[in-house]
């Protein structure tokens, strides 16, 4: 015997109750990926990711190359100058694993600069599009006004012709 609709809904409800709910990070990432992000949201994601990379890279390089990086602060200094692509060279990783961490931090720094530039550029492009849209709308409105004026002139002219034709038709 087939289950009734209330029974099917109960089964579905039980499955939904048992399903794992996404955590805060999953919900935020889903929201970020579904809708186009605002410049403010994109900037906050970039700053957060860069901060995590600087702190994580500094801690990781301290753990992986403790002779070169005497404290976590030296590691974070190295990570900060690497992620910003400054690279003073006062501390550099000597071990291969440290260089791999450095490569990751450098790539994140390059991505940071590229995304920041893209966000600023997209703001300028959006503003220019809005201004162009307003100018186009004003041009269309002016053209419509000219056409309406011309139609009014033609309507007046037709009324004049119609009245003259009526006069001619009423003559004996």
N, C-alpha and C positions, 0 to 999 in steps of 0.2 A: 504494500500500500504506500502511495506517495505521501511524503510529509506535507502538512498544511503550511500555509504561509507563515503563521505565527511560530510554528516549529522551526521552519527554515531561518526566520529572523533570530530566533533564540540561539540556534547553532552559530550563525554568523556573529552575533554578539559575544558568544563565548570565545570564538576565535580571536575577535578583536581585543577582548579583555586579556587574553593570554599573550598577545603580541607584545614584543618589546617596544617601548616608546623611545623615540630618538632623544639623545641627550641635548643639552643646550647648544653645544658646538655643531652637532648635526642639523639642528633646526635652523641655526643662523646661517650655516653654509647653504642649506636648501633654499632659504629665503634669498640669500645673496645670488645664487645661481639662477633662480626662477625669474626674478624681476630685474630690470636693468638698474644697476646701482647708481646712487647719486654720487656726486663728486666727494661729498663729505664721507659717505660710507666707504667708498673706494679708498680714500685717503686713510681712514681709520684702519682698514684692513691692511694696507701697505705698512703703516707705522707699526701696527701690532706685529706683523710678520717680521719686519726688520728688527724690532726690539727682541723678539724671541730668538732670531738668528744671532744677534750680537751677544745676548746673554748665554744662549746655548753654545755658540761657537767658542766664546771665551772660557766657559766651564769645560767644554770638551777638549780644547787645546791644552788647558792646564792639566787635565787628567792624562792626556795622551803624550804630552811632551813636558813633564814637570821640571826637567833640568833647564830648559830654555825659558819657561814661563814660571817664575818663582811664586806667583800668587795668582789668584783668580782675576784680580784687578789688572794685572799685566796682560792676562789672556783676553779680558774684555777690551782693553785698550787696543791690542792687536786686532781683535775682531771688529771694533768700531772703525779703525782706520782702513781695514780691508774692505768692509762693507760699503764705506763711503768712497772707495777707490782712491784714497789719498796715499796710503802705503808709504809711510816715512822710512821704513826699513830698519828702525831701531831694534825691533824683534822680528825674527822670521822663523818659521818652523824648519827643523832640520830633518825630522823623520818623515817617511813617506806618508804615514797616516795623518800627520799634522798638515802635510801639503794637500792631502785630499780634503781635509776640513777647510783649509784655506781656499781651495778651488770652489767648494760649495759656497762659502761665504762671499767670494768674489762674484760668482754667478748671481747670487741673491742681490748683491749690491748693484750689479748691472741691471737686473730686472727692476729693482727699486727705482733707479734713475729713468729707465725707459717707461715704466708705468706712470711715474710722476709727470714726466713730459707729456705722455699721451693724455693724462687726465686734464692737465692745463690746456693742452691744445684742443681737446674736445669741448671744453668750456668756451673757448674763443669761437670755435666753429658753431656751436649751438647758439651763441649770442648773435653771430653774423647771420645765421639762418633765420632767427626771429626777426632781426632788423630787415632782412631782405623780404621776408614774408609780409611785414608791415608795409614796406614800400610797394610790393606787388599789389597788395590789397588796396592801397591808396590809388595806384594806377588804374586798377580795375574799377574802383568806385568812380573815378573821374571819367573813364570811358562810358560807364553806364549812365552817368549824369548827362554827358554829351548826347548819347543815343536817345535818352528820354526827352531832352530838349528838342532834338530833331524830329522825333515822333510827334511831339506836341505841335511843332510847326506844320508838319504834314497833316495832322488832324485838323488844324485850323484851316488849312488850304482846302482840304476835302469838304469841310463844312461850307466854305465860301462857294466852291464849285457846285455843291449840292443845292444851295439856296439859289444860285443863278440858273441852274437847270430847272428848278421848280418854277421860277419866274418865267422862263421861256416856255415851259409847258403850259402855264396858265394863260398865256397871251392868246387872243383870238385869231 
